[in-house]
Amino acid sequence: MSSVFDYEKAFSRNLGWVTETEQQVLRGKRVAIAGLGGVGSAHLIALARMGIARFQLADFDIYDLVNFNRQFGATMSSLGRPKVEVAAEMAHDINPESEIRRFPAGIDDANVYEFLDGVDLYVDGLDFFVMDAREAVFAACAAKGIPAVTAAPLGWGTALLVFASGGYSFEQYFQMAGQPYMEKLRRFLVGLSPSAMELEPLVETGRLDIANQRGPSTPVGATLCAAVVTTTAVKLLLGRGEVPLAPTSIHVDTYNNGFEVLDRPEGMRHPQLQAYLEQVRAATSG
């Protein structure tokens, strides 16, 4: 089937929103995605359909039944299979010319620079509770000057943060260095969603249990993440359109009909973030 594939025809319906020249620019860009679960696999498919043809993909996990409610590659035929393999196959099915480098052991301090080699953009798809790898990748992105995007699936919505030149780095915003693991989780939650807008429609609050690394999810949140990340990626890779950089965040919630653009100078030291952080500490202590 690859013999009948034609890149220009396959992605011709993108034209109008991007020019022919811009489509070819996207074709040559390389995007790294760590974590290929609920958001990471959705990011990959949306970016591949935009015509981006070069990827570095990292994930050590396999598909399980608990992934079915939100993860793009989770099907009966993929049960027990490595997520990185399934994701790469899906991208190749969209564009057989794709260049995909796989990191089946995941990301750590030892391979993070190799993972980011030649990369134009990093997209965070790591599980919320994964902190060491997340900090390592974002620190390496800052050191190498690679724009880095994270979009959190928050119930029926998503929150977007972009770390790039001219804005805050991941560490400048979240200020996690030297903090214990639980405190890092609290800071990540508070920094992603400064207004906690997503919690209003949560009908069973006990299902959200940060201390035991459990939380409810929806396919809506994962799909919205891919939408805002893909739009942001196109703007960053083509160098056009306004992209809000951290400490500014964007939060969209479809259940509340909500949309917020929030600016939190000083990052985690901002008074409102400090107040919310104290509430989260009280709710997750003991």
Backbone as CSV, one residue per row, in Angstrom:
resi,resn,N_x,N_y,N_z,CA_x,CA_y,CA_z,C_x,C_y,C_z
1,MET,0.816,-1.216,0.000,0.000,0.000,0.000,0.851,1.267,0.000
2,SER,2.087,1.188,0.550,2.924,2.380,0.597,3.264,2.884,-0.796
3,SER,3.200,2.002,-1.819,3.538,2.410,-3.178,2.523,3.389,-3.749
4,VAL,1.307,3.427,-3.214,0.289,4.343,-3.706,0.195,5.596,-2.851
5,PHE,1.017,5.698,-1.827,0.953,6.861,-0.953,1.541,8.074,-1.661
6,ASP,0.889,9.206,-1.498,1.362,10.475,-2.049,1.208,11.538,-0.973
7,TYR,2.326,12.072,-0.484,2.289,13.016,0.641,1.430,14.230,0.305
8,GLU,1.658,14.828,-0.849,0.938,16.058,-1.191,-0.571,15.832,-1.223
9,LYS,-0.997,14.703,-1.778,-2.430,14.419,-1.839,-2.990,14.081,-0.461
10,ALA,-2.222,13.309,0.320,-2.699,12.869,1.635,-2.992,14.046,2.558
11,PHE,-2.197,15.115,2.452,-2.355,16.239,3.379,-2.804,17.515,2.669
12,SER,-3.394,17.348,1.491,-3.825,18.513,0.717,-4.958,19.278,1.395
13,ARG,-5.751,18.600,2.221,-6.863,19.295,2.882,-6.386,20.195,4.022
14,ASN,-5.102,20.108,4.376,-4.556,21.073,5.335,-4.353,22.441,4.686
15,LEU,-4.205,22.445,3.357,-3.879,23.677,2.647,-5.040,24.664,2.718
16,GLY,-4.672,25.902,2.901,-5.660,26.950,3.177,-5.454,27.412,4.606
17,TRP,-5.302,26.431,5.504,-4.933,26.750,6.890,-3.415,26.863,7.017
18,VAL,-2.707,26.133,6.174,-1.270,26.342,5.984,-1.023,26.440,4.481
19,THR,0.061,27.081,4.103,0.406,27.182,2.693,1.124,25.909,2.251
20,GLU,1.299,25.758,0.930,2.045,24.618,0.431,3.468,24.616,0.966
21,THR,4.069,25.792,1.019,5.426,25.892,1.556,5.465,25.502,3.024
22,GLU,4.480,25.976,3.797,4.434,25.646,5.230,4.211,24.155,5.442
23,GLN,3.416,23.524,4.579,3.197,22.086,4.710,4.507,21.326,4.528
24,GLN,5.332,21.770,3.623,6.622,21.127,3.419,7.563,21.392,4.595
25,VAL,7.436,22.563,5.222,8.217,22.841,6.430,7.829,21.866,7.539
26,LEU,6.534,21.685,7.732,6.062,20.738,8.743,6.548,19.321,8.436
27,ARG,6.571,18.979,7.187,7.038,17.648,6.760,8.451,17.365,7.256
28,GLY,9.294,18.388,7.305,10.683,18.205,7.690,10.981,18.378,9.166
29,LYS,9.980,18.739,9.968,10.208,18.957,11.391,10.211,17.637,12.153
30,ARG,10.941,17.644,13.276,11.023,16.455,14.138,10.459,16.793,15.513
31,VAL,9.509,15.994,15.976,8.849,16.203,17.264,9.117,14.999,18.161
32,ALA,9.484,15.264,19.395,9.679,14.211,20.392,8.466,14.154,21.309
33,ILE,7.987,12.952,21.568,6.862,12.744,22.494,7.268,11.668,23.486
34,ALA,7.276,12.012,24.762,7.523,11.032,25.822,6.197,10.714,26.494
35,GLY,5.854,9.422,26.525,4.566,8.995,27.053,3.560,8.891,25.925
36,LEU,3.053,7.684,25.659,2.159,7.464,24.527,0.832,6.865,24.971
37,GLY,0.366,7.337,26.129,-0.908,6.883,26.665,-2.041,7.778,26.204
38,GLY,-2.847,8.266,27.165,-4.051,9.013,26.840,-3.812,10.235,25.988
39,VAL,-2.817,11.053,26.357,-2.566,12.260,25.573,-1.475,12.049,24.538
40,GLY,-0.431,11.299,24.880,0.690,11.153,23.966,0.316,10.528,22.639
41,SER,-0.498,9.467,22.673,-0.896,8.827,21.418,-1.808,9.735,20.608
42,ALA,-2.674,10.488,21.285,-3.547,11.440,20.580,-2.727,12.561,19.952
43,HIS,-1.698,13.052,20.681,-0.795,14.052,20.106,-0.165,13.528,18.825
44,LEU,0.352,12.314,18.897,1.058,11.736,17.751,0.156,11.660,16.525
45,ILE,-1.048,11.157,16.699,-1.940,10.994,15.554,-2.323,12.342,14.958
46,ALA,-2.635,13.319,15.799,-3.007,14.643,15.285,-1.834,15.305,14.572
47,LEU,-0.639,15.196,15.136,0.537,15.792,14.509,0.886,15.089,13.201
48,ALA,0.737,13.760,13.188,0.987,13.017,11.948,0.002,13.434,10.863
49,ARG,-1.265,13.672,11.230,-2.261,14.086,10.239,-2.033,15.524,9.778
50,MET,-1.280,16.312,10.547,-0.870,17.633,10.068,0.288,17.528,9.082
51,GLY,0.813,16.332,8.902,1.870,16.136,7.922,3.267,16.136,8.491
52,ILE,3.393,16.263,9.807,4.714,16.127,10.428,5.160,14.678,10.262
53,ALA,6.403,14.487,9.834,6.812,13.155,9.403,7.999,12.582,10.163
54,ARG,8.493,13.284,11.181,9.647,12.789,11.913,9.357,12.848,13.416
55,PHE,9.533,11.727,14.071,9.193,11.646,15.491,10.236,10.848,16.266
56,GLN,10.419,11.237,17.520,11.107,10.431,18.525,10.025,10.056,19.551
57,LEU,9.820,8.775,19.781,8.740,8.312,20.653,9.296,7.476,21.794
58,ALA,8.842,7.754,23.009,9.335,7.026,24.178,8.184,6.578,25.063
59,ASP,8.182,5.303,25.422,7.242,4.746,26.396,7.664,3.315,26.695
60,PHE,7.618,2.928,27.976,8.003,1.565,28.352,6.795,0.691,28.678
61,ASP,5.585,1.276,28.618,4.385,0.595,29.113,3.718,-0.228,28.009
62,ILE,2.781,-1.097,28.431,1.958,-1.880,27.515,0.492,-1.524,27.731
63,TYR,-0.342,-1.853,26.743,-1.769,-1.541,26.844,-2.498,-2.525,27.760
64,ASP,-3.439,-1.959,28.549,-4.258,-2.727,29.482,-5.708,-2.260,29.342
65,LEU,-6.639,-3.022,29.887,-8.062,-2.668,29.790,-8.378,-1.314,30.402
66,VAL,-7.666,-0.927,31.457,-7.952,0.348,32.111,-7.635,1.533,31.217
67,ASN,-6.985,1.298,30.105,-6.647,2.375,29.168,-7.769,2.669,28.173
68,PHE,-8.802,1.816,28.126,-9.776,1.886,27.037,-10.605,3.162,27.014
69,ASN,-10.782,3.826,28.128,-11.698,4.969,28.139,-11.103,6.223,27.497
70,ARG,-9.793,6.231,27.235,-9.202,7.486,26.768,-8.002,7.334,25.843
71,GLN,-7.345,6.173,25.796,-6.074,6.066,25.081,-6.299,5.629,23.641
72,PHE,-5.787,6.411,22.732,-6.091,6.273,21.309,-5.765,4.888,20.771
73,GLY,-4.662,4.302,21.215,-4.253,3.008,20.686,-4.774,1.819,21.448
74,ALA,-5.594,2.045,22.464,-6.075,0.956,23.318,-7.263,0.251,22.680
75,THR,-7.035,-0.959,22.194,-8.080,-1.776,21.581,-7.856,-3.228,21.994
76,MET,-8.804,-4.072,21.701,-8.635,-5.489,22.030,-7.407,-6.079,21.320
77,SER,-7.138,-5.629,20.127,-5.997,-6.175,19.384,-4.655,-5.664,19.901
78,SER,-4.669,-4.589,20.692,-3.405,-4.054,21.205,-3.143,-4.440,22.662
79,LEU,-4.059,-5.169,23.293,-3.867,-5.564,24.698,-2.541,-6.299,24.878
80,GLY,-1.759,-5.840,25.861,-0.491,-6.465,26.163,0.654,-6.066,25.259
81,ARG,0.374,-5.251,24.252,1.424,-4.826,23.326,2.076,-3.526,23.806
82,PRO,3.346,-3.296,23.493,4.017,-2.050,23.872,3.361,-0.840,23.208
83,LYS,3.111,0.183,23.999,2.458,1.379,23.471,3.302,2.041,22.388
84,VAL,4.618,2.034,22.552,5.475,2.698,21.571,5.397,2.001,20.219
85,GLU,5.234,0.680,20.226,5.133,-0.061,18.969,3.794,0.212,18.285
86,VAL,2.715,0.173,19.059,1.384,0.426,18.501,1.304,1.849,17.952
87,ALA,1.838,2.814,18.703,1.794,4.212,18.276,2.569,4.412,16.981
88,ALA,3.749,3.825,16.903,4.553,3.957,15.685,3.833,3.347,14.480
89,GLU,3.174,2.217,14.693,2.431,1.580,13.603,1.280,2.465,13.122
90,MET,0.577,3.108,14.063,-0.522,3.989,13.681,-0.011,5.170,12.864
91,ALA,1.116,5.752,13.295,1.685,6.886,12.552,2.137,6.457,11.161
92,HIS,2.731,5.271,11.060,3.164,4.757,9.758,1.970,4.469,8.853
93,ASP,0.848,4.052,9.432,-0.346,3.813,8.631,-0.887,5.109,8.038
94,ILE,-0.675,6.215,8.737,-1.095,7.518,8.228,-0.111,8.027,7.184
95,ASN,1.172,7.886,7.477,2.222,8.347,6.569,3.337,7.305,6.520
96,PRO,3.325,6.438,5.510,4.339,5.392,5.413,5.760,5.925,5.260
97,GLU,5.888,7.216,4.924,7.205,7.830,4.783,7.749,8.367,6.098
98,SER,6.989,8.232,7.172,7.407,8.755,8.469,8.737,8.156,8.919
99,GLU,9.558,9.006,9.533,10.784,8.556,10.175,10.531,8.554,11.682
100,ILE,10.531,7.385,12.281,10.185,7.265,13.699,11.277,6.523,14.433
101,ARG,11.823,7.187,15.445,12.802,6.541,16.308,12.127,6.213,17.635
102,ARG,12.266,4.969,18.069,11.552,4.496,19.258,12.505,4.345,20.437
103,PHE,12.001,4.683,21.617,12.737,4.517,22.864,11.876,3.649,23.786
104,PRO,11.930,2.330,23.629,11.015,1.428,24.341,11.298,1.282,25.832
105,ALA,12.424,1.790,26.301,12.724,1.741,27.730,12.294,3.016,28.449
106,GLY,11.694,3.955,27.714,11.303,5.214,28.320,12.467,6.185,28.372
107,ILE,12.307,7.233,29.177,13.291,8.310,29.254,13.837,8.418,30.667
108,ASP,15.148,8.636,30.760,15.791,8.912,32.042,16.988,9.815,31.796
109,ASP,17.747,10.092,32.857,18.897,10.987,32.725,19.928,10.472,31.724
110,ALA,20.001,9.150,31.555,21.041,8.554,30.721,20.784,8.737,29.226
111,ASN,19.515,8.800,28.824,19.238,8.849,27.378,18.461,10.085,26.938
112,VAL,18.227,11.039,27.837,17.363,12.161,27.500,17.954,13.025,26.391
113,TYR,19.272,13.194,26.372,19.865,14.019,25.318,19.834,13.301,23.971
114,GLU,19.983,12.004,23.981,19.829,11.225,22.757,18.394,11.319,22.255
115,PHE,17.439,11.254,23.166,16.021,11.358,22.824,15.706,12.689,22.151
116,LEU,16.382,13.751,22.564,16.106,15.085,22.042,17.025,15.485,20.887
117,ASP,17.865,14.578,20.431,18.811,14.898,19.369,18.087,15.259,18.067
118,GLY,18.361,16.450,17.553,17.766,16.892,16.296,16.314,17.282,16.372
119,VAL,15.786,17.431,17.585,14.354,17.684,17.784,14.041,19.175,17.701
120,ASP,12.923,19.501,17.049,12.459,20.888,16.934,11.453,21.267,18.009
121,LEU,10.781,20.266,18.587,9.736,20.520,19.585,9.564,19.282,20.446
122,TYR,9.402,19.510,21.756,9.074,18.408,22.662,7.632,18.553,23.129
123,VAL,6.895,17.433,23.107,5.513,17.396,23.586,5.429,16.390,24.731
124,ASP,4.946,16.849,25.867,4.869,16.031,27.071,3.618,15.165,27.056
125,GLY,3.816,13.845,27.068,2.693,12.922,27.168,2.825,12.010,28.364
126,LEU,3.759,12.309,29.265,4.009,11.459,30.421,2.817,11.459,31.378
127,ASP,2.634,10.350,32.044,1.602,10.239,33.067,1.791,11.328,34.122
128,PHE,0.675,11.815,34.650,0.724,12.884,35.646,1.687,12.567,36.782
129,PHE,1.752,11.316,37.198,2.511,10.948,38.395,3.993,10.677,38.120
130,VAL,4.423,10.801,36.888,5.829,10.587,36.531,6.563,11.913,36.662
131,MET,7.433,12.025,37.646,8.107,13.292,37.896,9.576,13.290,37.480
132,ASP,10.345,12.253,37.797,11.780,12.268,37.499,12.036,12.435,36.000
133,ALA,11.382,11.615,35.192,11.569,11.713,33.744,11.089,13.052,33.214
134,ARG,9.971,13.543,33.734,9.433,14.831,33.274,10.422,15.956,33.566
135,GLU,10.949,15.992,34.779,11.916,17.035,35.116,13.163,16.934,34.252
136,ALA,13.618,15.717,33.997,14.820,15.512,33.190,14.619,16.023,31.767
137,VAL,13.473,15.710,31.172,13.230,16.125,29.788,13.091,17.642,29.701
138,PHE,12.323,18.237,30.585,12.139,19.686,30.518,13.437,20.433,30.797
139,ALA,14.266,19.918,31.701,15.570,20.548,31.965,16.460,20.466,30.736
140,ALA,16.448,19.315,30.072,17.256,19.155,28.867,16.749,20.056,27.747
141,CYS,15.437,20.202,27.631,14.869,21.107,26.629,15.329,22.542,26.877
142,ALA,15.302,22.965,28.131,15.744,24.316,28.470,17.219,24.501,28.121
143,ALA,18.032,23.497,28.421,19.466,23.573,28.141,19.746,23.625,26.646
144,LYS,18.946,22.909,25.845,19.164,22.839,24.409,18.367,23.881,23.626
145,GLY,17.525,24.663,24.317,16.730,25.676,23.645,15.599,25.108,22.802
146,ILE,15.070,23.951,23.217,13.976,23.308,22.485,12.646,23.716,23.124
147,PRO,11.722,24.279,22.374,10.391,24.575,22.944,9.728,23.296,23.453
148,ALA,9.050,23.415,24.594,8.429,22.246,25.230,7.006,22.593,25.612
149,VAL,6.090,21.682,25.296,4.662,21.925,25.498,4.080,20.826,26.370
150,THR,3.259,21.218,27.340,2.505,20.234,28.106,1.047,20.658,28.142
151,ALA,0.155,19.700,27.921,-1.281,19.943,28.022,-1.857,18.849,28.907
152,ALA,-2.435,19.249,30.028,-2.951,18.283,30.991,-4.406,17.972,30.711
153,PRO,-4.787,16.675,30.673,-6.197,16.324,30.558,-6.860,16.457,31.921
154,LEU,-7.710,17.446,32.068,-8.332,17.749,33.355,-9.841,17.553,33.244
155,GLY,-10.287,16.322,33.489,-11.711,16.036,33.421,-12.258,16.240,32.026
156,TRP,-13.122,17.243,31.884,-13.766,17.551,30.603,-13.023,18.651,29.855
157,GLY,-11.785,18.911,30.260,-11.044,20.007,29.637,-9.560,19.766,29.611
158,THR,-8.829,20.830,29.361,-7.376,20.748,29.292,-6.760,22.074,29.702
159,ALA,-5.530,22.014,30.181,-4.765,23.211,30.509,-3.436,23.136,29.782
160,LEU,-3.046,24.231,29.145,-1.860,24.285,28.305,-0.797,25.185,28.915
161,LEU,0.442,24.696,28.917,1.604,25.492,29.300,2.691,25.290,28.253
162,VAL,3.334,26.385,27.863,4.402,26.335,26.867,5.666,26.931,27.472
163,PHE,6.743,26.182,27.397,8.033,26.615,27.928,8.994,26.805,26.759
164,ALA,9.384,28.055,26.518,10.240,28.366,25.374,10.997,29.656,25.659
165,SER,11.936,29.967,24.788,12.730,31.182,24.930,11.831,32.406,25.010
166,GLY,12.084,33.254,26.002,11.258,34.427,26.231,10.263,34.258,27.345
167,GLY,10.075,33.023,27.810,9.182,32.747,28.925,9.904,31.996,30.020
168,TYR,9.158,31.488,30.975,9.728,30.720,32.076,10.085,29.309,31.609
169,SER,11.096,28.740,32.252,11.359,27.316,32.078,10.423,26.532,32.997
170,PHE,10.386,25.221,32.813,9.576,24.344,33.654,9.937,24.531,35.126
171,GLU,11.229,24.559,35.419,11.662,24.697,36.809,11.369,26.088,37.351
172,GLN,11.540,27.119,36.552,11.237,28.468,37.019,9.764,28.611,37.385
173,TYR,8.916,27.909,36.673,7.477,28.017,36.936,7.051,27.143,38.113
174,PHE,7.408,25.849,38.088,6.933,24.922,39.120,7.804,24.898,40.372
175,GLN,9.100,25.238,40.215,10.022,25.316,41.365,10.008,24.016,42.182
176,MET,10.355,22.924,41.507,10.317,21.598,42.120,11.651,21.137,42.690
177,ALA,12.738,21.783,42.323,14.065,21.314,42.717,14.176,21.152,44.231
178,GLY,14.609,19.971,44.668,14.813,19.712,46.088,13.557,19.355,46.853
179,GLN,12.405,19.346,46.187,11.147,19.035,46.866,10.912,17.523,46.902
180,PRO,10.256,17.010,47.956,9.905,15.586,47.978,8.857,15.277,46.912
181,TYR,8.725,13.989,46.615,7.857,13.561,45.508,6.428,14.074,45.649
182,MET,5.812,13.928,46.813,4.423,14.339,46.976,4.263,15.843,46.771
183,GLU,5.237,16.609,47.226,5.169,18.053,47.034,5.283,18.402,45.545
184,LYS,6.075,17.642,44.813,6.175,17.870,43.372,4.828,17.626,42.691
185,LEU,4.135,16.569,43.097,2.817,16.299,42.534,1.855,17.447,42.830
186,ARG,1.891,17.933,44.047,1.010,19.050,44.419,1.303,20.283,43.562
187,ARG,2.575,20.590,43.414,2.957,21.767,42.628,2.574,21.607,41.157
188,PHE,2.713,20.402,40.654,2.342,20.157,39.263,0.844,20.365,39.068
189,LEU,0.043,19.844,39.969,-1.404,20.010,39.892,-1.793,21.478,39.970
190,VAL,-1.256,22.182,40.950,-1.611,23.585,41.169,-1.149,24.448,39.998
191,GLY,0.060,24.192,39.510,0.586,24.994,38.417,-0.134,24.762,37.100
192,LEU,-0.590,23.540,36.875,-1.335,23.241,35.656,-2.701,23.903,35.650
193,SER,-3.345,23.912,36.795,-4.721,24.398,36.883,-4.869,25.377,38.039
194,PRO,-4.374,26.609,37.860,-4.382,27.572,38.972,-5.764,27.884,39.530
195,SER,-6.823,27.749,38.710,-8.164,28.091,39.186,-8.974,26.867,39.609
196,ALA,-8.455,25.661,39.361,-9.149,24.406,39.691,-10.539,24.335,39.074
197,MET,-10.707,24.938,37.909,-12.008,24.975,37.240,-12.557,23.580,36.965
198,GLU,-11.655,22.623,36.728,-12.096,21.280,36.340,-12.763,20.515,37.470
199,LEU,-12.585,20.947,38.728,-13.100,20.183,39.866,-14.597,20.371,40.093
200,GLU,-15.176,21.426,39.567,-16.593,21.714,39.816,-17.514,20.578,39.378
201,PRO,-17.321,19.966,38.187,-18.229,18.891,37.779,-17.831,17.503,38.269
202,LEU,-16.834,17.412,39.161,-16.406,16.107,39.677,-17.458,15.606,40.672
203,VAL,-18.215,14.581,40.304,-19.362,14.156,41.112,-18.973,13.187,42.223
204,GLU,-17.831,12.522,42.110,-17.338,11.639,43.169,-15.902,12.027,43.488
205,THR,-15.754,12.921,44.450,-14.438,13.487,44.734,-13.443,12.440,45.228
206,GLY,-13.935,11.361,45.816,-13.050,10.326,46.310,-12.295,9.595,45.216
207,ARG,-12.758,9.725,43.977,-12.069,9.087,42.849,-10.751,9.788,42.522
208,LEU,-10.604,11.031,42.981,-9.354,11.754,42.793,-8.512,11.580,44.045
209,ASP,-7.463,10.791,43.939,-6.651,10.420,45.091,-5.180,10.546,44.722
210,ILE,-4.649,11.742,44.890,-3.265,12.001,44.488,-2.297,11.161,45.306
211,ALA,-2.565,11.024,46.599,-1.653,10.293,47.474,-1.452,8.855,47.011
212,ASN,-2.497,8.239,46.453,-2.406,6.859,45.973,-2.304,6.760,44.454
213,GLN,-1.991,7.885,43.821,-1.727,7.955,42.391,-2.898,7.414,41.565
214,ARG,-4.075,7.926,41.877,-5.271,7.557,41.120,-6.076,8.809,40.788
215,GLY,-6.668,8.795,39.605,-7.518,9.912,39.232,-8.418,9.548,38.064
216,PRO,-9.632,10.091,38.020,-10.557,9.805,36.924,-10.159,10.565,35.659
217,SER,-10.625,10.079,34.518,-10.288,10.717,33.248,-11.462,10.565,32.283
218,THR,-11.402,11.310,31.194,-12.406,11.191,30.139,-11.703,11.223,28.786
219,PRO,-12.329,10.675,27.739,-11.750,10.815,26.398,-11.779,12.254,25.906
220,VAL,-12.694,13.055,26.465,-12.797,14.458,26.067,-11.513,15.205,26.405
221,GLY,-11.024,15.003,27.633,-9.809,15.696,28.046,-8.627,15.359,27.162
222,ALA,-8.461,14.067,26.861,-7.334,13.642,26.029,-7.435,14.216,24.622
223,THR,-8.649,14.230,24.065,-8.833,14.749,22.714,-8.590,16.249,22.662
224,LEU,-9.065,16.970,23.667,-8.825,18.414,23.713,-7.341,18.721,23.846
225,CYS,-6.617,17.913,24.626,-5.168,18.095,24.750,-4.509,18.058,23.379
226,ALA,-4.874,17.056,22.585,-4.283,16.913,21.256,-4.616,18.110,20.372
227,ALA,-5.825,18.623,20.506,-6.240,19.765,19.687,-5.413,21.005,20.008
228,VAL,-5.290,21.334,21.298,-4.559,22.552,21.650,-3.060,22.384,21.426
229,VAL,-2.534,21.178,21.642,-1.111,20.948,21.421,-0.772,21.023,19.935
230,THR,-1.600,20.440,19.092,-1.322,20.458,17.657,-1.358,21.877,17.112
231,THR,-2.345,22.653,17.518,-2.406,24.053,17.096,-1.164,24.809,17.554
232,THR,-0.794,24.609,18.814,0.384,25.283,19.359,1.648,24.829,18.650
233,ALA,1.747,23.527,18.373,2.917,22.990,17.678,3.070,23.618,16.302
234,VAL,1.973,23.732,15.561,2.029,24.329,14.227,2.524,25.768,14.319
235,LYS,2.018,26.524,15.280,2.442,27.915,15.418,3.922,28.010,15.772
236,LEU,4.381,27.154,16.678,5.794,27.177,17.065,6.699,26.740,15.920
237,LEU,6.321,25.681,15.222,7.180,25.136,14.172,7.215,26.023,12.932
238,LEU,6.136,26.752,12.687,6.088,27.647,11.536,6.459,29.079,11.890
239,GLY,6.557,29.370,13.178,6.933,30.712,13.607,5.891,31.759,13.303
240,ARG,4.627,31.384,13.394,3.558,32.369,13.190,2.426,32.147,14.181
241,GLY,1.748,33.241,14.516,0.668,33.153,15.494,1.190,33.373,16.901
242,GLU,0.377,33.981,17.732,0.773,34.265,19.111,0.709,32.990,19.946
243,VAL,1.784,32.719,20.677,1.844,31.573,21.578,2.108,32.087,22.987
244,PRO,1.152,31.942,23.904,1.388,32.385,25.283,2.406,31.474,25.964
245,LEU,3.419,32.071,26.546,4.469,31.312,27.215,4.282,31.362,28.721
246,ALA,4.722,30.300,29.410,4.696,30.304,30.875,5.470,31.531,31.364
247,PRO,4.912,32.227,32.386,3.929,31.779,33.374,2.463,31.968,32.998
248,THR,2.170,32.228,31.728,0.778,32.297,31.282,0.299,30.894,30.916
249,SER,-0.907,30.550,31.325,-1.497,29.259,30.984,-2.884,29.483,30.393
250,ILE,-3.327,28.503,29.614,-4.674,28.533,29.042,-5.430,27.308,29.547
251,HIS,-6.655,27.517,30.019,-7.478,26.428,30.528,-8.824,26.461,29.816
252,VAL,-9.189,25.338,29.210,-10.478,25.182,28.541,-11.241,24.067,29.240
253,ASP,-12.504,24.301,29.552,-13.335,23.268,30.172,-14.679,23.232,29.466
254,THR,-14.953,22.135,28.761,-16.179,22.053,27.965,-17.415,21.857,28.822
255,TYR,-17.285,21.243,29.981,-18.447,21.020,30.846,-18.931,22.328,31.452
256,ASN,-17.985,23.157,31.899,-18.325,24.442,32.511,-18.506,25.555,31.487
257,ASN,-18.327,25.235,30.208,-18.308,26.272,29.173,-17.284,27.341,29.527
258,GLY,-16.161,26.876,30.060,-15.178,27.806,30.601,-13.944,27.952,29.730
259,PHE,-13.380,29.164,29.744,-12.117,29.453,29.074,-11.401,30.527,29.882
260,GLU,-10.151,30.236,30.256,-9.395,31.191,31.056,-7.966,31.291,30.535
261,VAL,-7.463,32.505,30.482,-6.050,32.759,30.253,-5.518,33.381,31.535
262,LEU,-4.629,32.667,32.196,-4.158,33.090,33.520,-2.667,33.392,33.485
263,ASP,-2.285,34.492,34.068,-0.875,34.862,34.161,-0.466,34.816,35.622
264,ARG,0.589,34.031,35.915,1.044,33.875,37.302,2.535,34.191,37.403
265,PRO,2.886,35.506,37.342,4.285,35.883,37.518,4.837,35.331,38.833
266,GLU,6.091,34.991,38.845,6.770,34.348,39.964,6.428,32.864,40.073
267,GLY,5.608,32.357,39.168,5.306,30.939,39.199,4.699,30.517,40.517
268,MET,5.271,29.479,41.106,4.701,28.907,42.320,4.769,29.852,43.514
269,ARG,5.504,30.939,43.389,5.543,31.927,44.480,4.394,32.932,44.391
270,HIS,3.623,32.879,43.328,2.491,33.795,43.185,1.513,33.570,44.342
271,PRO,0.995,34.637,44.949,0.124,34.487,46.132,-1.064,33.553,45.919
272,GLN,-1.711,33.633,44.758,-2.871,32.767,44.520,-2.460,31.298,44.401
273,LEU,-1.310,31.045,43.770,-0.829,29.674,43.696,-0.414,29.160,45.067
274,GLN,0.176,30.023,45.867,0.550,29.633,47.224,-0.681,29.275,48.058
275,ALA,-1.741,30.065,47.914,-2.967,29.797,48.664,-3.589,28.469,48.240
276,TYR,-3.628,28.212,46.940,-4.180,26.957,46.435,-3.299,25.784,46.845
277,LEU,-1.988,25.995,46.819,-1.056,24.943,47.202,-1.263,24.535,48.658
278,GLU,-1.538,25.478,49.519,-1.800,25.170,50.921,-3.062,24.314,51.054
279,GLN,-4.072,24.613,50.254,-5.299,23.807,50.286,-5.021,22.372,49.841
280,VAL,-4.225,22.226,48.778,-3.898,20.891,48.274,-3.055,20.133,49.280
281,ARG,-2.125,20.811,49.943,-1.325,20.157,50.983,-2.218,19.636,52.091
282,ALA,-3.165,20.443,52.517,-4.064,20.026,53.597,-4.914,18.818,53.174
283,ALA,-5.314,18.780,51.901,-6.167,17.694,51.422,-5.397,16.400,51.165
284,THR,-4.066,16.491,51.031,-3.281,15.312,50.667,-2.286,14.910,51.744
285,SER,-2.357,15.520,52.903,-1.438,15.177,53.987,-2.028,14.043,54.824
286,GLY,-1.154,13.371,55.557,-1.601,12.314,56.465,-1.830,10.994,55.815
